[in-house]
Amino acid sequence: MSATAAVTTALQEKFPQVTPRASLDHEAVNVPAGEVLAVLQFLRDDRAYDLLVDVTAIDWAEGVSPRFTVVYHLFSTTNHGYIRVAVNCPDDGAPAVPSASGLWAGANWHERETYDMFGIKFGGHPDLRRILMWDGYPHFPLRKDFPLAGIETPLPDAEVVAETGAKAIAAPMVGGPFVAAPGEINLTEAEPRAKDESWNEAREKPTQR
Amino acid sequence: MATEFSFPDTAAVAEFETEKMSLSMGPSHPSTHGVLRLQFELDGEIVTKCDPVIGYLHRGDEKIAENMTYNQFVPYTDRLDYLAPLANNMAYAIAVEKLAKLEVPARCQAIRVLTAEMARISAHLLGLGAFGIDTGAWTVFMYSFTEREKLYKLFEELTGARFTTSYSRIGGLQRDVPEGWTGRVNAFCDQFLPILEEILGLLTRNKIFMDRTVGVGTISKADAIAYGLTGPNLRGSGVGLDLRKDKPYSGYEQYEFDIPVGTKGDSYDRYLVRGEEMRQSVRIIKQVIAKFPDGPWYATDARKIFAPSKDKILTSMEELIQNFMLVTEGPQMPPGEVYFEAENPKGALGFYVVSKGGGVPWRLKIRAPSFCNLSILPKLCVGSMVSDVVAILGSLDFVMGECDR
């Protein structure tokens, strides 16, 4: 534990704005968006965290500020330790952080996926396109305001659409989480069906935001 | 013919420019192993640009995970790398157990290691068979699938399912091993080793196979690390990183096994690494069975996480309430975040769990090894022939179910 704690201390000496982050397992730090590349480079070059295992993001829900946190996990192939680097995106409406694809070539796809799912822009990314969803898809599915049932969307190929009239339709289903809300007395409101995202006469179909 | 053919002089050839051709390989192409599409730009038969198009199998597993309890997500992990569901179940279970600060007993750990290594053999056998077909060796596939079938029989006996096992549960297992099962696993290993030698013997010194793979798709050590490759693909490039050794979990530190490492990083090395890993897996399985621990096979103190046994639910009030709470509200987890990676057949499968407390994860990120392993394709394929791309894909041994999630 002492060897890993030393990394945070060393980081804080070099970058005073770095703060330790609460974590149940590995060492973790919070880094301001402006310094993230310098911190990652320091960790890679001076602390032998040479393997970027993962880049992802967390959406802390609409209305929460900061809303988006980008999380990097680094691993050292020599010391065999992990470190978690978290960056809060400064702007909740148009979240953006600098791209780490100049440091690790593998960051390219991870950042494309994070952009695809959360709409977080990675500044300086060579090719920031969608990766799992198709090009031109209008939503960011892993955002908390995106309903589990999905949103009706036209298909990407105009020719197919003209010919068939097909579109990606939302799944009419009971919305998640499929779990009873704890501590509620009123069972109708507590049970999973209360979060129904399907539509009927009483409830309109969710439309595009 | 009236005029004789003569080669044009070289100066004229240099000026002769061919048009670049664009070629789409996949999404349903036998050698893309699933629904992967490669968008090539070709100069003759040389690949000048390769753009992998993924996402055809995207199911939104991470979104689904945010909308159900931790226990309910276990079957979804089967469908990530569907060639080694037992290993996925285990990785997910350990990640959530880390969040709950839960220790599982030695017997549970041993069974998990045993099943994970069996899954590794099964996954590598399929990888090998498919690689063989890609490079023109059909026979390997027939042999390796015969062996896989035997493994599936054992899985079926253990879990009730051949394919989607959902065996590891958070805090334990679905059930204990059946009577005499470990003996049958042992017997499988005994007969498997000579057959494995026979299967590998069909490829290792096979002239055609070597012509297709030696020096094809070479990944340097630096590139392998820069692209975040893990598993046999990383070790094939000479980086001896194996989480079972370097970051032991589930009691892997008790077992003796070697980590095969390649020297050149080409497709042939990746094949050799997989072959050797199967031998090492058999070694581990033998050791697990030799010192198979007794005792409980689930964490007995995890009453708010692990479902009580059915006979107790039907007879005891306390257990009935417990089961009801588990089903309706889910296992109650403390707030916090954990990241756990397990050494799966395809590489390091990671789960990043962010909890705000309660029975549902706030965010569950799946770090899929196949996704990272494929990200090197745009670099790896450039400059090779289209037919070599087939060999490269076979040697990377990826699963789209995991890549697209």
Contacts between the chains, C-beta under 8 A, distances in Angstrom:
chain1	res1	chain2	res2	distance
A	22	B	336	6.7
A	22	B	337	7.9
A	23	B	336	7.1
A	23	B	337	6.1
A	23	B	338	7.8
A	24	B	98	6.9
A	24	B	99	6.3
A	24	B	101	7.5
A	24	B	334	7.8
A	24	B	336	4.1
A	24	B	337	6.5
A	24	B	338	5.0
A	25	B	98	5.9
A	25	B	338	4.8
A	25	B	339	6.5
A	25	B	340	7.5
A	26	B	339	6.3
A	28	B	337	7.7
A	50	B	225	5.5
A	51	B	225	5.6
A	51	B	228	6.2
A	51	B	241	7.8
A	52	B	228	5.5
A	53	B	228	6.1
A	53	B	230	7.7
A	53	B	341	6.8
A	53	B	348	6.7
A	53	B	350	6.3
A	53	B	367	6.2
A	53	B	372	7.9
A	54	B	339	7.6
A	54	B	350	6.0
A	54	B	352	6.6
A	54	B	365	6.9
A	54	B	367	4.3
A	56	B	352	6.3
A	56	B	365	4.3
A	56	B	367	7.9
A	58	B	354	5.6
A	58	B	362	7.3
A	58	B	363	4.9
A	59	B	363	7.5
A	71	B	352	7.0
A	71	B	365	7.9
A	73	B	339	5.5
A	73	B	350	7.3
A	73	B	352	7.0
A	73	B	367	7.5
A	75	B	341	7.9
A	77	B	225	6.5
A	77	B	239	6.1
A	77	B	241	5.0
A	80	B	246	4.3
A	80	B	247	5.5
A	82	B	339	6.5
A	84	B	337	7.6
A	84	B	339	6.5
A	104	B	226	5.5
A	104	B	227	7.7
A	104	B	228	6.9
A	105	B	223	7.4
A	105	B	226	4.5
A	105	B	227	5.3
A	105	B	375	7.8
A	105	B	376	7.8
A	105	B	379	7.2
A	106	B	226	6.1
A	106	B	227	4.2
A	106	B	228	3.5
A	106	B	229	7.9
A	106	B	372	6.0
A	106	B	375	5.6
A	106	B	376	7.8
A	108	B	375	6.6
A	109	B	371	6.7
A	109	B	372	7.4
A	109	B	374	7.9
A	109	B	375	4.0
A	110	B	228	7.8
A	110	B	372	7.9
A	113	B	371	7.7
A	117	B	62	7.6
A	130	B	55	7.9
A	131	B	54	6.4
A	131	B	55	6.3
A	132	B	54	6.8
A	132	B	55	3.9
A	132	B	58	4.4
A	132	B	404	6.2
A	132	B	405	7.7
A	133	B	55	6.3
A	133	B	58	7.0
A	134	B	55	7.2
A	141	B	60	6.1
A	141	B	63	5.9
A	142	B	62	6.2
A	142	B	63	5.9
A	146	B	63	7.6
A	148	B	63	6.4
A	148	B	64	7.6
A	148	B	67	5.1
A	175	B	67	7.5
A	176	B	64	7.6
A	176	B	66	7.4
A	176	B	67	2.5
A	176	B	68	6.1
A	177	B	66	7.3
A	177	B	67	4.5
A	177	B	68	6.0
A	177	B	69	7.6
A	177	B	360	4.5
A	178	B	67	6.4
A	178	B	68	4.8
A	178	B	69	7.4
A	178	B	72	6.6
A	179	B	68	6.8
A	179	B	69	5.2
A	179	B	328	6.8
A	179	B	329	5.9
A	179	B	330	5.1
A	179	B	359	5.4
A	179	B	360	5.6
A	180	B	328	4.1
A	180	B	329	5.5
A	182	B	329	5.0
A	182	B	358	6.9
A	182	B	359	7.8
A	191	B	328	7.9
